[in-house]
Amino acid sequence: MEIETGVKSIGKEAFYSCNALSKITIPASVKTIEEDILWTGSYWIFDESHVVRATICAPYDAYAIKYAKKNGIRYEINISKAKVSGLKASYVYNGKAQEPKVTVKLGSQKLKKDRDYSITYHNNKKAGTATAEINGMGDYVGTITLKFKITLPQKGAKLTDSKTKQIYSVTKAGSAVAFADAKNTNKTTLVIPSTIKIGGITYKVTSVANNAFKNNKKLKKVTISGNITSIGAGAFQGCTALRTVVIGSKVKTIGAKAFYGCKKMTAVTLGKNVTTIGNSAFANCTSVQKITIPAKVEKLGSKAFYNCTKLVAVTIQTEKLTSKNIGSKVFTNVGKNNYKKLAVKVPKTKLSLYKKIFKQKGLSSKSKISK
């Protein structure tokens, strides 16, 4: 039975002898309840008290609950209007079931989980909309249903590999990251992986972020794996112990000052798909002796190889260079330690042009340019 909202009082023995009545819902509007409203007309043999079988169901702050407690009548409190805190609007996907801890309060009363209520979660592992369902227990009834989002880490979010402690930056939600920071500065050899699994998601590592290894004084050898397409500005700048770099075949862009000042670097292998070498990308790499500029390169930034004083062999495979897409001082001081030993090989069809523009861009007239 449910009493209509707006009723203010219930008279003495109002439901006398209603033996089939099992539950009565009394609204908060009821402020007065007289004696024995639920008496069945029977007595308990052991103490001759009145038998009451019905349960009173009412809001937590209703007078009916006080009445039930005072008279030893079983009661149920509906929690549907309880205040729930601790549940955020969204959580970042981590490959695990999201089960946020919540606090449930009725007025000033804090309810106890697994005594006063239970909580179950649905669709709470994959990205999407999840549900938290709170159900009353014991003296509490009713249900509260709350929704929250599970989102993929968004562009720019920083992720840490739990094994290596290396940091990655999301470049495309759910699929791609940049290698952002190597926390293990004592590591001397490093392979930047093609993929990395963090928080249950497998990402392609498609770039090395700006300044990722800047001023790392321990790193001696680095291999840049197959999914990486760009090396950011200053990525390895000032890595004074770095000797060997192997650049993966998918790399297209090498940023400004990417390897600036790597003074011990003797070997650089550029991938076949490199198209752009940025300003000062290899400037002041004073130990490099040989380098090949691949066939797809169409831009050399200013001072790209500036002051690479030990270079003795430069092989130019590309035919796409012009005075407009080669920056100033690209070859200034290249081979300076012994200009006469410096040999520059270029495509046969570009011999005349490249002789002219390379010297305009700083190549010594003492060096030898041949096909």
Buried (B, 14 or more C-beta within 10 A) or exposed (E): EEBEEEEEEBEEBBBEEBEEBEBBBBBBBBEEBEEBBBBBEEEEEEEEEBEBBBBBBBBBEBBBBEBBEEBEBEBBBBBEEBEBEEBEEEBBBBEEEBBBEBEBBBEEEEBEBEEBBEBEBEEBBEBEEBEBEBBBBEBBBBEBEBEBBBBBBEEEBEBBBEEBEBBBBBBEBBEBBBBBBBEEEEBEEBEBBBBBEBBEBEBBBBBBBBBBBBEBEBBBBBBBBBBBBBBBBBBBBBBBBBBBBBBBBBBBBBBBBBBBBBBBBBBBBBBBBBBBBBBBBBBBBBBBBBBBBBBBBBBBBBBBBBBBBBBBBBEBBBBEBEEEBBBEBBBBBBBBBEBEBBBBBBBEEBBEBBBEBBBEBBBBEEBEBEE
